[in-house]
Amino acid sequence: LDRIPYTKVDDPDYLELLTYSELDSLLELYGHLRAANPSSHVYRRIATKLEADDYHTHLAILGGIDWNLLTRTILDRLQLPVRQVADWETEGAQYFEVKDNGVTAQHRPVLRKAGGLSILDEDVALFARAVNPFNQARTVTICHGMYGRGTYGAVRALTDSEFRDRNSDYVKSRFGDCDTYCILARVPIVHGENLTPDWTTGEHTLFEWSQ
């Protein structure tokens, strides 16, 4: 934050949104939730500034364990068979690990070198839905990728007008009335553009699980 202008509250040009990460995902999800629930209050919160009452509501969490402490806390409580490994000091130590029927698999984003830069061609993202562990009458939804592009793809899977209905129908047919489920999916990036994953084809989904 020290390297981002206008993040100090006493700066005349202070912009609160610059204190958030995952801004593309936040704007997309916030707008969708407000439009879909016009009579409900939808609040933005930074994970480190949550108050007691915030934990008891429906929660939609953006970002991975390295940036979002609430993501780490909720995932620890849910005990999903998927975990994020995000050791940014070690090359190749950024992946999602899946444990399924005694078999462990690692799913990594796809990067390539071009002109001395690392270009992201495909991210990996987790979408998870469960009962809120702090209030059994509410839900928690988690969207996070290895990079911000993956988080955005997980959000767009259920907000993109072209794909949201088919992906939503797929979730209902696949998981029914299950309280807890997750999808680990590829998020393609083509010429710098985030493409929305289509969960119905099998081309993008890497792992699915329900409790």
N, C-alpha and C positions, 0 to 999 in steps of 0.2 A: 504493500500500500504506500510505503514511503516513496516509491518510484512512480506512482500514479498521481498526476496533478489533481487537485480539487477534492482530495479524500479527507482533508482535515476539516472538522466541523466548524472551525473558526475562520476558514478561508472564505472570502467574499463570494467566490465561485464554487463553493462546496456543492457536490453532487452525490447524494446518498447512494444512488444505484452503482456508482463506481466502487463502493465498498463491498459489492457482491461479486462472486465469480459466477460462471455459467450464465452470463447475461442473455445469450441467444435462447437458451432453454427456459430461463426464467420468464422472459417476455412472451414466448410462445405459450407456455403452460398457464401463466397468469391470465393472459387474454382469453384462452380457451375456457378456463374454469369460470371466469366471470361471465362469459357469454352463455355457458351451459347452465349456470346457476345464478340467474339474475337477481334472485331474492336472498341469496346467501352472502355473507361476508367472506371475502378471501383476503388473507393477510400475508404480507411478505415478512420473512424473519431471517436474520442471520443466525446460524446454528449456535454460536457462542452467546447470543443475546436472547435466547428463549426464556420465557418465564414459565412458572409452574402450570398455569392454565393452558399454555400453548401445547404442552405435551399431551393433553387430554382430548385434543381435537382430531379431526381427520388430518393426517400429515401427508404432504407430498414432498419428498426429499430429493434434491438434485446434487449431483457431484459425488466423487469417490471418497474412500477412506483417508486419503492423503490431505484433502482440503476440508472435508465436512466431518466434524466430530460426531454429529448426530447419525450420519450414515454408518460409521463404525459401531456406535452404541446399539443401533437398531439391528444391524446384521449380527452382532454378537448375541443378541437376545433371540433372534429368529432361528439361528443355527441352520441356515440354508446349506445345501451341499455345494455351494459356489462361494469362493472367496477371491478377493482382489489382492494380488501381490504387486506392490508399487515401490520397488527399490530403484529410485531414479539415479542413484550413484553407480549402479552396476549395469553394464550393457546387457540387454536381453532379459532383465529381471522385472519386466512389467507385463503382467498377464493375469488372466482369470484362471483359477484352478477349480476343476470340477471333480468331485468324488462320487462315483456312481457304481453301486454293486461291487465295491472293493477295487474298482479301477480308477486311477487318477489320470486326468488329462489336463493339458494346459492349452489355453486359447489366447493367441497373441494378436495384437494389431499388425497390420502389414505396412511397412515403411520402405522407402527406397531412397537412394542417394541421387541428388541431382544438383550440380553446381555447388557442391559443398554443403547443401542443405538436406535435411531429412524430410521427405515428403510423405504425408500420410495418405495411403491409398485405401485403407480399410481399417476401421476401428472395431472394437468389440464392446458391446454394451449389455448391461443387466437391467431387466425390468422385473420388479418383484412387487407383489401385492399380498398383504397379510392383515390380520387383526392387529390393531395398535396394542403393543404389549403394555402400554400405560393406561389403556382404557378399552376394555373388551367390546364396548359399544361403538367403537370408531375404527377406522382403517388406517393403514400406512401404505404408501406407494413409493417405491424407490426407482429412480432412473439415474443410472450412472455408467459412464464409459471409462475406458482407460484414459482417453483424452476428452476434451470438451465436445468434440465432434460426435463421439459416441453417445454422450448424454443427450445431445440434441436429437440424435436419431431415435433414441428410446422414447423421447417425448413425442416426436413427430409420428411415431408409429400409431399413436392413438389421437392425434390432433389434426394430421394432414387430411384434408377433405377427400383426397383421392384414395387414401388407404385406411382411414380410421374405421369405417364401417366393416370392411372385410376383416381387418385385424381384430376388432372388437367381437365380431361374430365367431372368429376362430377361437379366441380366448374362451368364450362362453361354451362352445362345443367341445373344446379340449379339456377344460377344467371344471365345467359345470358349476356346482355350488361349493367348490373347495374354498376354504378360508385362506389358505396360504399356497401360493404358486409363484413360479418365476420362469422367465425365458432369457436365455443368453443368446444374443444374435449378432451377426455381422452388420456393420453400418458402412456401406460403400461411399467413397468420396471420389467423384469423377471430375477432373479438371477444376478442382477446388470447390465443387458443389456437393453439399450433403444430399445424398439420396435416402429416401425413406425406406426402411426395410419392410418387405412384404412377408409377414410371418406365415402366410397360407401356402407358400410354394415349397417350403423346405429348403430353398436355396440359401436363405439368410439365417435360419435358426440353427444354433449349434447344440443347445441343450435345453430341455424342458423338464420341469419337476413340479409336483404338487403334493400336498400333505392331506 
